[in-house]
Amino acid sequence: MKPGLGKPDIQRIKKVAAELLAALKAEKLRIENWREKEATRDAVQVTIENFLWDDRTGLPTPAYSEEGVKTKSRDVYRHVHRVYPTIPSPFYTS
């Protein structure tokens, strides 16, 4: 989270995170062994970046610049790659 964000921006970021994860789980992460297929990995990366950049679904502007969105996209992808080898995630199931 960035310092200096207002409550509306924080709420927007939480909504974006939940919607992005739902979108990924509904389609891209359901592909068996998605992390082993270059085309699928690339599709996940593109989906994340497009989602975070989109005016309707993305991160609040001007709080996040183009470079900020690219940085967050990489961070989100690394997290998804590590934590979601399958659906449901073995990291979040109890």
Residue pairs with C-beta under 8 A, 6 or more apart in sequence:
1 10
1 13
2 63
2 64
2 68
5 13
5 60
5 63
8 60
9 60
9 63
12 59
12 60
13 59
13 60
16 51
16 52
16 57
16 58
16 59
19 51
19 57
20 48
20 51
20 52
20 57
20 76
23 47
23 51
24 44
24 47
24 48
24 80
24 84
25 84
25 87
28 34
28 40
28 43
28 44
28 47
29 44
29 80
29 84
29 87
30 87
31 37
31 40
34 40
34 41
34 44
35 41
35 81
35 85
41 81
44 77
44 80
44 81
45 73
45 77
48 73
48 76
48 77
48 80
49 69
49 70
49 73
51 57
51 58
52 58
52 59
52 64
52 69
52 72
52 73
52 76
53 59
53 66
53 69
53 73
58 64
58 69
59 68
59 69
59 72
64 72
83 89
83 91
83 92
